[in-house]
Amino acid sequence: MSHNLTHLNEQGDAVMVDVSAKKESVRTARAEGNIRLNEAAFAALVSGSVTKGDALAAARIAGIMAVKKTADLIPLCHRIPIEKAAIDFDLSAAGVVRACCDVTATAKTGVEMEALCGVSAALLTIYDMAKALDRGMEIDGIRLVRKTGGRHGDYAR
Protein backbone atom coordinates (compact mmCIF):
# COMPACT_ATOMS: atom_id res chain seq x y z
CA MET A 1 0.00 0.00 0.00
CA SER A 2 1.47 3.33 -1.08
CA HIS A 3 0.71 6.54 0.76
CA ASN A 4 1.32 9.87 -0.94
CA LEU A 5 2.92 12.23 1.60
CA THR A 6 1.45 15.53 0.48
CA HIS A 7 3.71 17.71 2.64
CA LEU A 8 6.84 16.56 0.79
CA ASN A 9 7.87 17.48 -2.75
CA GLU A 10 9.76 15.22 -5.19
CA GLN A 11 13.06 16.14 -3.51
CA GLY A 12 11.74 15.29 -0.05
CA ASP A 13 11.50 18.93 1.05
CA ALA A 14 8.64 20.10 3.26
CA VAL A 15 6.01 22.10 1.37
CA MET A 16 2.59 23.54 2.07
CA VAL A 17 -0.02 21.56 0.14
CA ASP A 18 -1.42 23.41 -2.88
CA VAL A 19 -5.19 23.56 -2.39
CA SER A 20 -5.83 26.18 -5.07
CA ALA A 21 -7.67 23.74 -7.38
CA LYS A 22 -9.88 22.30 -4.63
CA LYS A 23 -13.48 23.37 -4.16
CA GLU A 24 -14.62 24.85 -0.87
CA SER A 25 -16.94 22.70 1.20
CA VAL A 26 -18.23 22.68 4.73
CA ARG A 27 -15.66 20.96 6.95
CA THR A 28 -16.19 19.89 10.54
CA ALA A 29 -14.00 18.14 13.08
CA ARG A 30 -14.30 17.03 16.68
CA ALA A 31 -11.32 16.20 18.89
CA GLU A 32 -11.19 15.15 22.50
CA GLY A 33 -8.71 14.56 25.27
CA ASN A 34 -8.50 14.06 29.03
CA ILE A 35 -6.69 15.47 32.01
CA ARG A 36 -6.43 13.43 35.20
CA LEU A 37 -6.21 15.36 38.47
CA ASN A 38 -5.86 14.45 42.12
CA GLU A 39 -8.93 14.67 44.34
CA ALA A 40 -8.19 18.18 45.67
CA ALA A 41 -7.51 19.68 42.26
CA PHE A 42 -10.58 18.05 40.74
CA ALA A 43 -12.80 19.27 43.59
CA ALA A 44 -11.46 22.83 43.22
CA LEU A 45 -12.03 22.71 39.47
CA VAL A 46 -15.60 21.46 39.84
CA SER A 47 -16.45 24.01 42.54
CA GLY A 48 -14.77 26.88 40.69
CA SER A 49 -12.43 27.55 43.61
CA VAL A 50 -9.06 27.24 41.85
CA THR A 51 -7.07 30.18 43.23
CA LYS A 52 -6.07 31.45 39.78
CA GLY A 53 -9.73 31.85 38.84
CA ASP A 54 -12.33 30.01 36.78
CA ALA A 55 -10.12 27.36 35.18
CA LEU A 56 -12.79 25.98 32.88
CA ALA A 57 -13.71 29.42 31.55
CA ALA A 58 -10.04 30.19 30.92
CA ALA A 59 -9.55 26.79 29.26
CA ARG A 60 -12.56 27.32 27.02
CA ILE A 61 -11.20 30.69 25.83
CA ALA A 62 -7.69 29.26 25.38
CA GLY A 63 -9.06 26.40 23.29
CA ILE A 64 -11.02 28.71 21.02
CA MET A 65 -8.02 31.00 20.63
CA ALA A 66 -5.82 28.01 19.73
CA VAL A 67 -8.28 26.96 17.04
CA LYS A 68 -7.98 30.41 15.49
CA LYS A 69 -4.15 30.38 15.75
CA THR A 70 -3.46 26.85 14.48
CA ALA A 71 -1.69 28.04 11.33
CA ASP A 72 0.70 30.01 13.57
CA LEU A 73 1.49 26.90 15.64
CA ILE A 74 1.67 24.10 13.05
CA PRO A 75 4.14 25.03 10.29
CA LEU A 76 2.41 23.69 7.15
CA CYS A 77 -1.23 24.32 8.09
CA HIS A 78 -3.34 26.63 5.97
CA ARG A 79 -5.01 29.64 7.55
CA ILE A 80 -8.71 28.73 7.59
CA PRO A 81 -11.68 31.06 8.10
CA ILE A 82 -13.20 29.46 11.19
CA GLU A 83 -16.98 29.73 11.40
CA LYS A 84 -17.47 27.84 14.68
CA ALA A 85 -15.18 26.83 17.51
CA ALA A 86 -16.57 25.38 20.72
CA ILE A 87 -14.98 23.74 23.74
CA ASP A 88 -17.05 21.62 26.13
CA PHE A 89 -16.08 19.75 29.28
CA ASP A 90 -17.36 16.52 30.80
CA LEU A 91 -16.71 16.23 34.55
CA SER A 92 -18.75 13.07 35.13
CA ALA A 93 -15.79 10.75 35.87
CA ALA A 94 -14.14 11.39 39.24
CA GLY A 95 -10.72 12.96 38.80
CA VAL A 96 -11.00 13.24 35.01
CA VAL A 97 -11.93 16.18 32.83
CA ARG A 98 -12.71 15.31 29.23
CA ALA A 99 -12.43 18.26 26.85
CA CYS A 100 -14.08 18.22 23.44
CA CYS A 101 -13.46 20.73 20.67
CA ASP A 102 -15.80 21.18 17.71
CA VAL A 103 -14.75 23.23 14.69
CA THR A 104 -16.59 24.21 11.50
CA ALA A 105 -15.38 26.08 8.43
CA THR A 106 -16.21 26.41 4.77
CA ALA A 107 -12.80 25.87 3.24
CA LYS A 108 -10.63 23.98 0.76
CA THR A 109 -8.99 21.90 3.46
CA GLY A 110 -10.07 20.26 6.70
CA VAL A 111 -10.15 21.50 10.27
CA GLU A 112 -8.79 18.44 12.09
CA MET A 113 -5.62 20.22 13.19
CA GLU A 114 -7.67 23.14 14.50
CA ALA A 115 -9.81 20.81 16.64
CA LEU A 116 -6.73 19.00 17.95
CA CYS A 117 -4.98 22.29 18.78
CA GLY A 118 -8.11 23.57 20.52
CA VAL A 119 -8.49 20.58 22.79
CA SER A 120 -4.75 20.54 23.54
CA ALA A 121 -4.69 24.20 24.56
CA ALA A 122 -7.80 23.75 26.72
CA LEU A 123 -6.20 20.86 28.60
CA LEU A 124 -2.87 22.66 28.99
CA THR A 125 -4.72 25.66 30.42
CA ILE A 126 -6.41 23.47 33.02
CA TYR A 127 -2.96 22.16 33.94
CA ASP A 128 -1.62 25.70 34.26
CA MET A 129 -4.56 26.89 36.35
CA ALA A 130 -4.49 23.89 38.74
CA LYS A 131 -0.77 23.05 38.96
CA ALA A 132 -0.47 24.55 42.46
CA LEU A 133 -2.85 21.78 43.61
CA ASP A 134 -1.46 18.93 41.53
CA ARG A 135 1.80 18.92 39.58
CA GLY A 136 1.24 15.26 38.71
CA MET A 137 -1.73 15.84 36.41
CA GLU A 138 -1.69 13.73 33.25
CA ILE A 139 -2.99 14.73 29.85
CA ASP A 140 -3.86 11.83 27.57
CA GLY A 141 -6.18 10.50 24.92
CA ILE A 142 -5.94 13.49 22.58
CA ARG A 143 -7.43 12.29 19.32
CA LEU A 144 -9.64 13.06 16.38
CA VAL A 145 -13.14 11.74 17.04
CA ARG A 146 -14.74 12.61 13.70
CA LYS A 147 -14.48 14.80 10.66
CA THR A 148 -16.77 15.60 7.75
CA GLY A 149 -16.28 17.12 4.34
CA GLY A 150 -13.55 17.00 1.79
CA ARG A 151 -12.35 14.66 -0.92
CA HIS A 152 -11.58 11.79 1.44
CA GLY A 153 -15.05 11.89 2.96
CA ASP A 154 -16.20 11.49 6.50
CA TYR A 155 -14.32 9.80 9.34
CA ALA A 156 -15.60 8.57 12.68
CA ARG A 157 -13.49 6.86 15.34
Backbone as CSV, one residue per row, in Angstrom:
resi,resn,N_x,N_y,N_z,CA_x,CA_y,CA_z,C_x,C_y,C_z
1,MET,0.844,-1.172,0.000,0.000,0.000,0.000,0.892,1.238,0.000
2,SER,0.674,2.113,-0.951,1.471,3.326,-1.081,0.680,4.520,-0.564
3,HIS,1.342,5.329,0.243,0.712,6.541,0.758,1.462,7.734,0.196
4,ASN,0.737,8.660,-0.390,1.325,9.868,-0.935,1.463,10.895,0.187
5,LEU,2.686,11.247,0.540,2.921,12.235,1.596,2.845,13.619,0.972
6,THR,1.719,14.280,1.175,1.452,15.535,0.477,2.260,16.718,0.980
7,HIS,2.912,16.595,2.123,3.709,17.707,2.637,5.177,17.600,2.237
8,LEU,5.479,16.686,1.306,6.840,16.559,0.787,6.807,16.678,-0.733
9,ASN,7.788,17.408,-1.296,7.871,17.477,-2.753,8.732,16.327,-3.272
10,GLU,9.000,16.313,-4.579,9.760,15.223,-5.192,11.164,15.088,-4.602
11,GLN,11.717,16.166,-4.102,13.056,16.142,-3.511,13.036,15.796,-2.016
12,GLY,11.858,15.612,-1.463,11.742,15.294,-0.047,11.699,16.517,0.855
13,ASP,11.567,17.696,0.272,11.505,18.934,1.046,10.071,19.177,1.537
14,ALA,9.956,19.759,2.720,8.641,20.103,3.259,8.026,21.234,2.450
15,VAL,6.751,21.078,2.110,6.012,22.098,1.369,4.601,22.207,1.929
16,MET,4.004,23.367,1.749,2.593,23.541,2.075,1.795,22.977,0.901
17,VAL,0.782,22.184,1.182,-0.018,21.560,0.138,-0.729,22.640,-0.675
18,ASP,-0.727,22.484,-1.991,-1.424,23.413,-2.883,-2.892,23.012,-2.936
19,VAL,-3.759,23.845,-2.385,-5.192,23.558,-2.387,-5.939,24.472,-3.360
20,SER,-5.216,25.176,-4.195,-5.834,26.177,-5.071,-6.877,25.584,-6.021
21,ALA,-6.724,24.344,-6.440,-7.674,23.736,-7.381,-8.850,23.061,-6.677
22,LYS,-8.801,22.963,-5.363,-9.879,22.296,-4.630,-11.086,23.216,-4.476
23,LYS,-12.254,22.608,-4.391,-13.483,23.367,-4.155,-13.699,23.525,-2.654
24,GLU,-14.253,24.656,-2.265,-14.618,24.850,-0.870,-15.799,23.956,-0.527
25,SER,-15.804,23.451,0.682,-16.943,22.702,1.197,-16.976,22.891,2.708
26,VAL,-18.115,22.568,3.284,-18.234,22.681,4.735,-17.420,21.549,5.354
27,ARG,-16.530,21.913,6.255,-15.657,20.962,6.945,-15.949,21.052,8.433
28,THR,-16.043,19.915,9.091,-16.193,19.886,10.539,-15.199,18.897,11.116
29,ALA,-14.842,19.104,12.363,-13.996,18.144,13.078,-14.305,18.232,14.566
30,ARG,-14.158,17.102,15.225,-14.298,17.029,16.682,-13.094,16.269,17.217
31,ALA,-12.441,16.853,18.203,-11.323,16.202,18.887,-11.628,16.184,20.372
32,GLU,-10.999,15.244,21.065,-11.192,15.150,22.502,-9.884,14.758,23.174
33,GLY,-9.846,14.965,24.466,-8.709,14.558,25.274,-9.079,14.659,26.738
34,ASN,-8.225,14.106,27.597,-8.503,14.056,29.035,-7.356,14.643,29.833
35,ILE,-7.697,15.141,31.009,-6.687,15.470,32.007,-7.122,14.813,33.310
36,ARG,-6.177,14.123,33.937,-6.432,13.430,35.197,-5.812,14.243,36.327
37,LEU,-6.637,14.526,37.348,-6.213,15.359,38.466,-6.392,14.606,39.778
38,ASN,-5.637,15.039,40.799,-5.860,14.450,42.117,-7.199,14.952,42.662
39,GLU,-7.612,14.378,43.781,-8.933,14.675,44.344,-9.111,16.155,44.686
40,ALA,-8.091,16.768,45.276,-8.192,18.179,45.671,-8.298,19.093,44.458
41,ALA,-7.480,18.841,43.461,-7.508,19.683,42.255,-8.827,19.519,41.512
42,PHE,-9.309,18.288,41.421,-10.585,18.049,40.739,-11.725,18.741,41.478
43,ALA,-11.740,18.635,42.793,-12.796,19.273,43.589,-12.771,20.789,43.413
44,ALA,-11.581,21.378,43.410,-11.460,22.831,43.222,-11.933,23.233,41.826
45,LEU,-11.605,22.426,40.844,-12.028,22.714,39.473,-13.550,22.673,39.357
46,VAL,-14.145,21.628,39.907,-15.604,21.460,39.839,-16.322,22.581,40.590
47,SER,-15.787,22.986,41.738,-16.451,24.014,42.542,-16.109,25.435,42.078
48,GLY,-15.172,25.551,41.159,-14.768,26.877,40.693,-13.895,27.622,41.673
49,SER,-13.224,26.888,42.569,-12.431,27.549,43.608,-10.916,27.453,43.385
50,VAL,-10.492,27.201,42.152,-9.057,27.236,41.846,-8.586,28.671,42.085
51,THR,-7.485,28.833,42.810,-7.068,30.183,43.233,-6.747,31.119,42.069
52,LYS,-6.365,30.590,40.935,-6.069,31.448,39.777,-7.332,31.961,39.094
53,GLY,-8.481,31.402,39.445,-9.731,31.852,38.837,-10.502,30.691,38.237
54,ASP,-11.463,31.013,37.406,-12.333,30.006,36.777,-11.546,29.267,35.701
55,ALA,-11.001,28.118,36.075,-10.121,27.362,35.181,-10.843,26.889,33.928
56,LEU,-12.073,26.472,34.050,-12.793,25.979,32.877,-13.121,27.107,31.901
57,ALA,-13.457,28.273,32.428,-13.707,29.421,31.546,-12.430,29.815,30.817
58,ALA,-11.322,29.851,31.543,-10.035,30.188,30.916,-9.653,29.137,29.881
59,ALA,-9.881,27.869,30.194,-9.546,26.792,29.264,-10.408,26.853,28.008
60,ARG,-11.669,27.197,28.173,-12.564,27.324,27.020,-12.063,28.434,26.084
61,ILE,-11.713,29.570,26.647,-11.201,30.688,25.827,-9.874,30.304,25.178
62,ALA,-8.981,29.669,25.927,-7.687,29.256,25.376,-7.878,28.290,24.214
63,GLY,-8.805,27.355,24.357,-9.060,26.401,23.286,-9.566,27.069,22.026
64,ILE,-10.491,27.992,22.179,-11.024,28.713,21.016,-9.935,29.563,20.369
65,MET,-9.124,30.206,21.176,-8.016,31.005,20.626,-7.024,30.118,19.873
66,ALA,-6.745,28.925,20.395,-5.819,28.010,19.731,-6.362,27.556,18.381
67,VAL,-7.666,27.307,18.316,-8.282,26.956,17.037,-7.979,28.038,16.010
68,LYS,-8.166,29.284,16.405,-7.981,30.411,15.486,-6.511,30.647,15.133
69,LYS,-5.586,30.154,15.950,-4.152,30.378,15.748,-3.405,29.136,15.261
70,THR,-4.112,28.097,14.850,-3.457,26.846,14.479,-2.395,27.043,13.408
71,ALA,-2.668,27.834,12.400,-1.691,28.044,11.327,-0.418,28.716,11.838
72,ASP,-0.498,29.409,12.974,0.695,30.010,13.571,1.495,28.990,14.388
73,LEU,0.853,27.904,14.786,1.490,26.903,15.636,2.028,25.702,14.860
74,ILE,1.309,25.282,13.832,1.668,24.096,13.051,2.193,24.587,11.698
75,PRO,3.466,24.358,11.413,4.141,25.027,10.293,3.479,24.938,8.924
76,LEU,2.909,23.818,8.523,2.414,23.688,7.154,0.892,23.756,7.043
77,CYS,0.221,24.178,8.119,-1.232,24.316,8.092,-1.643,25.577,7.350
78,HIS,-2.760,25.466,6.637,-3.342,26.627,5.965,-4.118,27.464,6.979
79,ARG,-4.171,28.754,6.743,-5.013,29.637,7.549,-6.445,29.452,7.052
80,ILE,-7.337,29.081,7.955,-8.710,28.732,7.586,-9.678,29.706,8.250
81,PRO,-10.669,30.166,7.497,-11.681,31.058,8.100,-12.654,30.256,8.973
82,ILE,-12.405,30.254,10.245,-13.200,29.464,11.191,-14.582,30.093,11.353
83,GLU,-15.609,29.270,11.233,-16.977,29.734,11.396,-17.557,29.346,12.752
84,LYS,-17.022,28.271,13.350,-17.469,27.845,14.677,-16.299,27.187,15.385
85,ALA,-16.132,27.519,16.641,-15.176,26.830,17.512,-15.819,26.757,18.887
86,ALA,-15.942,25.561,19.411,-16.573,25.377,20.720,-15.786,24.357,21.521
87,ILE,-15.637,24.639,22.804,-14.983,23.736,23.740,-15.991,23.381,24.825
88,ASP,-16.158,22.090,25.064,-17.049,21.621,26.128,-16.283,20.676,27.041
89,PHE,-16.735,20.587,28.287,-16.079,19.748,29.281,-17.071,18.761,29.872
90,ASP,-16.586,17.549,30.114,-17.360,16.518,30.803,-16.616,16.215,32.096
91,LEU,-17.295,16.442,33.220,-16.708,16.228,34.546,-17.371,15.048,35.256
92,SER,-17.969,14.134,34.517,-18.752,13.068,35.134,-17.910,11.942,35.722
93,ALA,-16.670,11.786,35.293,-15.793,10.754,35.866,-14.926,11.399,36.948
94,ALA,-14.908,10.825,38.123,-14.138,11.393,39.237,-12.661,11.513,38.863
95,GLY,-12.136,12.716,39.041,-10.719,12.956,38.798,-10.333,13.114,37.348
96,VAL,-11.304,13.124,36.442,-11.004,13.238,35.009,-11.863,14.332,34.391
97,VAL,-11.213,15.206,33.645,-11.934,16.184,32.835,-11.712,15.796,31.385
98,ARG,-12.797,15.552,30.674,-12.706,15.314,29.229,-13.061,16.628,28.537
99,ALA,-12.175,17.071,27.665,-12.427,18.261,26.853,-12.735,17.824,25.434
100,CYS,-13.717,18.473,24.831,-14.080,18.225,23.436,-14.062,19.547,22.696
101,CYS,-13.522,19.522,21.496,-13.458,20.731,20.666,-14.128,20.448,19.334
102,ASP,-15.103,21.271,18.987,-15.802,21.181,17.706,-15.467,22.401,16.864
103,VAL,-15.130,22.154,15.594,-14.747,23.232,14.685,-15.496,23.061,13.373
104,THR,-15.939,24.188,12.807,-16.593,24.206,11.498,-16.011,25.342,10.671
105,ALA,-15.815,25.061,9.379,-15.375,26.084,8.433,-15.825,25.678,7.040
106,THR,-16.030,26.657,6.190,-16.214,26.406,4.770,-14.873,26.736,4.137
107,ALA,-14.183,25.683,3.683,-12.796,25.875,3.244,-12.405,24.809,2.233
108,LYS,-11.177,24.936,1.722,-10.633,23.981,0.759,-9.866,22.857,1.422
109,THR,-9.701,22.936,2.716,-8.985,21.904,3.463,-9.637,21.739,4.832
110,GLY,-9.362,20.622,5.474,-10.066,20.256,6.696,-9.634,21.009,7.932
111,VAL,-10.381,20.793,9.011,-10.153,21.500,10.272,-9.768,20.551,11.407
112,GLU,-9.204,19.394,11.051,-8.793,18.444,12.086,-7.716,19.026,12.987
113,MET,-6.712,19.674,12.397,-5.620,20.224,13.194,-6.121,21.319,14.120
114,GLU,-7.091,22.091,13.671,-7.666,23.139,14.503,-8.364,22.538,15.719
115,ALA,-9.125,21.466,15.514,-9.810,20.814,16.635,-8.796,20.208,17.610
116,LEU,-7.753,19.587,17.086,-6.726,18.997,17.949,-5.957,20.068,18.722
117,CYS,-5.652,21.183,18.074,-4.978,22.287,18.782,-5.881,22.877,19.855
118,GLY,-7.165,23.013,19.548,-8.106,23.573,20.517,-8.215,22.740,21.771
119,VAL,-8.361,21.436,21.612,-8.490,20.578,22.789,-7.173,20.539,23.565
120,SER,-6.052,20.550,22.866,-4.746,20.539,23.543,-4.548,21.790,24.385
121,ALA,-4.860,22.949,23.823,-4.693,24.204,24.558,-5.632,24.267,25.758
122,ALA,-6.849,23.765,25.603,-7.799,23.754,26.725,-7.249,22.913,27.875
123,LEU,-6.733,21.740,27.559,-6.198,20.863,28.603,-4.941,21.446,29.238
124,LEU,-4.077,22.035,28.442,-2.874,22.662,28.991,-3.224,23.837,29.902
125,THR,-4.285,24.537,29.579,-4.716,25.657,30.424,-5.241,25.155,31.761
126,ILE,-5.978,24.060,31.744,-6.413,23.475,33.018,-5.191,23.107,33.841
127,TYR,-4.195,22.500,33.213,-2.961,22.162,33.942,-2.352,23.413,34.555
128,ASP,-2.229,24.459,33.766,-1.620,25.700,34.262,-2.405,26.294,35.426
129,MET,-3.712,26.285,35.318,-4.558,26.886,36.350,-4.550,26.082,37.649
130,ALA,-4.374,24.748,37.554,-4.492,23.889,38.739,-3.161,23.309,39.213
131,LYS,-2.054,23.697,38.614,-0.773,23.051,38.960,-0.338,23.289,40.399
132,ALA,-0.810,24.344,41.050,-0.474,24.554,42.459,-1.087,23.461,43.339
133,LEU,-2.175,22.834,42.861,-2.849,21.782,43.614,-2.396,20.380,43.225
134,ASP,-1.845,20.257,42.012,-1.456,18.925,41.533,-0.475,19.063,40.373
135,ARG,0.797,18.880,40.658,1.799,18.920,39.581,1.891,17.586,38.845
136,GLY,1.200,16.577,39.329,1.238,15.263,38.709,0.087,14.998,37.748
137,MET,-0.629,16.036,37.352,-1.727,15.836,36.409,-1.200,15.188,35.132
138,GLU,-2.057,14.395,34.496,-1.688,13.735,33.254,-2.694,14.070,32.171
139,ILE,-2.166,14.468,31.027,-2.988,14.727,29.846,-2.821,13.522,28.927
140,ASP,-3.946,12.980,28.467,-3.863,11.825,27.570,-5.079,11.746,26.661
141,GLY,-5.026,10.804,25.758,-6.179,10.499,24.916,-6.550,11.582,23.919
142,ILE,-5.622,12.459,23.569,-5.944,13.487,22.577,-6.044,12.806,21.218
143,ARG,-7.206,12.982,20.593,-7.433,12.291,19.323,-8.573,12.929,18.549
144,LEU,-8.552,12.662,17.252,-9.642,13.064,16.381,-10.780,12.071,16.578
145,VAL,-11.968,12.587,16.840,-13.139,11.742,17.039,-13.904,11.572,15.734
146,ARG,-14.054,12.680,15.003,-14.742,12.609,13.703,-14.403,13.831,12.879
147,LYS,-14.604,13.677,11.572,-14.475,14.800,10.656,-15.443,14.588,9.517
148,THR,-15.905,15.681,8.927,-16.771,15.603,7.755,-16.254,16.559,6.702
149,GLY,-16.630,16.265,5.458,-16.283,17.123,4.337,-14.976,16.725,3.688
150,GLY,-14.798,17.222,2.499,-13.547,17.004,1.793,-13.559,15.794,0.883
151,ARG,-12.505,15.696,0.104,-12.349,14.663,-0.920,-12.306,13.255,-0.323
152,HIS,-11.698,13.113,0.836,-11.577,11.793,1.442,-12.804,11.378,2.232
153,GLY,-13.796,12.244,2.313,-15.054,11.894,2.956,-15.010,11.971,4.465
154,ASP,-16.024,11.412,5.065,-16.204,11.486,6.503,-15.362,10.436,7.231
155,TYR,-15.059,10.733,8.482,-14.325,9.802,9.337,-14.972,9.831,10.702
156,ALA,-15.123,8.662,11.293,-15.596,8.569,12.681,-14.782,7.494,13.385
157,ARG,-14.281,7.822,14.567,-13.491,6.860,15.338,-14.381,5.747,15.817
